[in-house]
Amino acid sequence: MKILLVADEPSKALWDFYEDGKLRDIDLILSAGDLPPEYLSFLVTFSNCPLLYVHGNHDGVYDRKEPEGCVCIDDTVYVHEGIRIFGLGGSMRYNAGPYQYSEKEMKKRIQKARFRLWRSHGIDILLTHSPIGGFGDQEDLPHRGFYAFGSFLEKYHPRIMVHGHVHMNYGPQVPRMRKYGETMVINAFERYTLDYDHLTGEGRG
């Protein structure tokens, strides 16, 4: 299964210079936040596959104009072809803007989802906007991650975590992929195509 990961900045190759067929082989799109709703609607239209998203801290416009044809999975477990995906959007609270949370508030969101996570027998992918606290985040408050995410990975052991928020052009120290325990953590900045079957060692028969 080919999964297109997007976050933070629209890809010019996919939007400004789109050519027919570029998204033909994509089976699923995951947005980790901070993207124009028009861009997500464009991607879901030309890919002809589901697009799941969580909110970033700059997605207040979604309250007035949601991405058409896309599915918000914040605080929800969504199952696509057997792959269980759980969404936790938002960033660390740094002003009065939307989709911002304190560490305590993020922990409460996770606690409230315990029954959904139990009913789904865990998850395969955690989709967030922010990174893990102390693991791929930045020192400034707006780009600080949530330590609750680290605890989540240690408890539920998803195969993959996808996040955005920390742009890879912030510096060479920002990696695309790295391991946290058993989980592969992927920064979805701009775009990245994930071969899920290859990464997890699963075949599709």
C-alpha positions in Angstrom: 0.0 0.0 0.0 1.4 3.4 -1.0 0.5 6.2 1.5 1.2 9.8 0.7 2.1 11.8 3.8 1.7 15.6 3.6 2.1 18.5 6.1 2.9 22.2 6.6 3.7 23.3 3.1 1.9 22.4 -0.2 4.1 20.5 -2.6 4.7 22.5 -5.8 5.3 19.3 -7.7 1.8 18.1 -6.7 -0.1 21.4 -6.9 1.5 24.1 -9.0 3.1 21.7 -11.5 0.7 18.8 -11.3 0.6 16.3 -14.2 -2.1 13.8 -14.8 -1.3 10.4 -13.2 1.1 11.7 -10.5 -1.2 10.4 -7.8 -2.4 7.3 -9.7 -0.6 4.7 -7.5 -1.5 6.3 -4.1 -3.9 4.2 -2.0 -4.3 6.6 1.0 -3.3 10.2 1.9 -2.6 11.3 5.5 -2.3 15.0 6.3 -0.5 16.0 9.5 -1.9 19.5 9.4 -1.2 23.1 8.5 -2.3 22.9 4.9 -4.9 24.9 2.9 -8.2 23.2 2.7 -8.2 23.7 -1.1 -5.0 21.8 -1.4 -6.4 18.8 0.5 -9.5 18.9 -1.6 -7.3 19.0 -4.7 -5.3 15.9 -3.6 -8.4 13.8 -2.8 -10.0 14.7 -6.1 -7.1 13.7 -8.3 -5.9 10.7 -6.3 -9.4 9.1 -6.0 -8.5 7.6 -2.6 -9.3 8.5 1.0 -7.6 11.5 2.6 -7.5 11.5 6.4 -6.3 14.6 8.3 -5.7 16.1 11.7 -5.7 19.8 12.6 -2.5 21.8 12.8 -2.2 25.0 14.9 -2.7 27.1 11.7 -5.9 25.3 10.6 -8.5 27.7 12.1 -9.8 28.3 8.6 -11.1 24.7 8.6 -13.8 25.9 11.0 -15.2 28.0 8.2 -14.2 25.9 5.2 -13.5 22.2 5.7 -11.5 20.3 3.1 -14.1 18.8 0.8 -14.1 15.1 0.4 -11.7 14.6 3.3 -12.1 13.0 6.7 -11.0 14.5 10.0 -9.8 11.7 12.4 -8.9 13.8 15.4 -9.5 11.7 18.5 -10.8 8.9 16.3 -9.6 5.5 15.2 -10.2 5.1 11.4 -9.7 1.7 9.8 -8.6 1.6 6.1 -8.1 -1.8 4.5 -7.3 -3.2 8.0 -4.8 -0.5 8.9 -5.9 1.2 12.2 -5.1 5.0 12.3 -5.6 7.2 15.3 -5.5 11.0 15.1 -4.3 13.6 17.6 -3.9 17.0 16.0 -2.8 20.3 17.4 0.3 21.9 18.9 1.6 23.0 22.3 -0.4 26.0 23.5 1.6 29.2 23.0 -1.2 31.8 22.4 -5.0 32.0 22.1 -5.1 30.4 18.7 -7.1 27.3 17.8 -6.0 23.7 18.1 -3.5 24.3 20.8 -3.2 22.2 24.0 -1.2 22.0 27.2 0.6 18.8 28.0 -2.2 18.1 30.6 -4.9 18.6 28.0 -3.3 16.3 25.5 -3.0 13.6 28.1 -6.8 14.0 28.8 -7.5 13.6 25.1 -5.6 10.3 25.1 -7.3 9.1 28.2 -10.8 9.9 26.7 -9.9 7.7 23.7 -9.0 4.6 25.7 -12.2 2.8 24.9 -11.8 3.4 21.2 -8.3 2.2 21.3 -9.3 -0.9 23.3 -12.2 -1.6 20.9 -9.8 -1.5 17.9 -7.3 -3.7 19.7 -4.6 -1.0 19.4 -3.5 0.9 16.3 -1.0 0.7 13.4 -0.4 4.4 12.7 -0.5 7.4 15.0 -1.2 10.6 13.0 -0.4 13.8 14.8 0.6 17.4 14.0 3.2 17.9 16.7 6.2 15.6 17.3 7.1 13.8 20.5 8.4 16.0 23.4 12.2 15.8 23.5 12.4 13.7 20.3 12.6 15.7 17.1 10.9 18.8 18.5 12.4 22.3 18.9 13.3 24.3 22.1 10.9 27.2 21.5 7.4 26.7 23.0 5.4 26.9 19.6 7.5 23.9 18.3 7.8 21.9 21.4 6.3 18.4 21.2 4.2 16.5 23.7 5.7 14.0 26.1 2.3 12.3 26.2 3.0 11.0 22.7 6.1 9.2 23.9 4.1 7.5 26.6 1.4 6.6 24.0 4.0 4.9 21.8 5.4 3.0 24.8 1.9 1.7 25.7 0.3 1.0 22.3 3.4 0.3 20.1 2.0 1.5 16.8 4.2 0.6 13.8 4.3 4.1 12.5 3.9 7.6 13.9 3.4 10.5 11.3 3.8 14.1 12.4 4.4 17.5 10.9 4.9 21.0 12.6 8.7 20.9 12.6 9.7 21.9 9.1 12.7 20.0 7.6 14.1 23.2 6.2 14.5 24.5 9.8 18.0 22.9 9.7 20.0 19.7 8.8 19.3 18.3 12.2 15.6 17.7 11.4 15.4 14.0 10.2 12.8 12.5 7.9 12.6 9.2 9.7 13.9 7.8 13.0 13.0 5.1 15.4 11.3 5.5 18.8 11.4 2.1 20.4 9.4 -0.2 18.1 7.8 2.7 16.2 9.1 4.4 13.0 8.5 8.1 13.4 8.1 10.0 10.1 8.2 13.8 9.6 5.6 14.4 6.8 6.8 17.9 6.0 5.7 18.9 2.5 5.3 15.3 1.1 6.7 11.8 1.6 5.4 8.6 0.0 5.4 5.6 2.4 5.4 2.0 1.1 3.5 0.6 4.1 3.9 -3.1 3.1 7.6 -2.7 2.6 8.2 -0.8 5.9 6.1 -3.2 8.0 7.2 -6.4 6.2 3.6 -7.2 5.2 2.6 -8.4 1.8 -0.8 -7.9 0.3 -1.1 -11.4 -1.1 
